[in-house]
Amino acid sequence: MNILNAIFRFYVEGFRRMTLGRTLWVLVLLKLFVIFVILRLFFFRPAMQGMTIEEKQQHVAQRLGIPLDK
């Protein structure tokens, strides 16, 4: 348990003493927000919204090239 505490304190102190690194982390987090939230909302709508389970199965199987027998 002592080693985990030392590792935790190492990282906490490292992040506290950052100057340029803090700005870079803010940029990284902002970029991830834009990629995963903004782009998802406007460009990547759910493709199978409104389909039943059977229609979803057929759609995925068709995309993968797997024939479904009924």
VENFEN-V53089 format. One line per field, one symbol per residue. phi: phi as a letter, one per 40 degrees, with the letter a starting at -180 (. if undefined). burial: 1 if it has 24 or more other ideal C-beta (glycine too) atoms within 12 Angstrom, else 0. Layout:
phi: ???
burial: ???
This chain:
phi: .ccccccccdccccccccbcccccccccccccccccbcccccbbcdcbcgccccccccccccccgbcbbb
burial: 0000000000000000000000000000000000000000000000000000000000000000000000
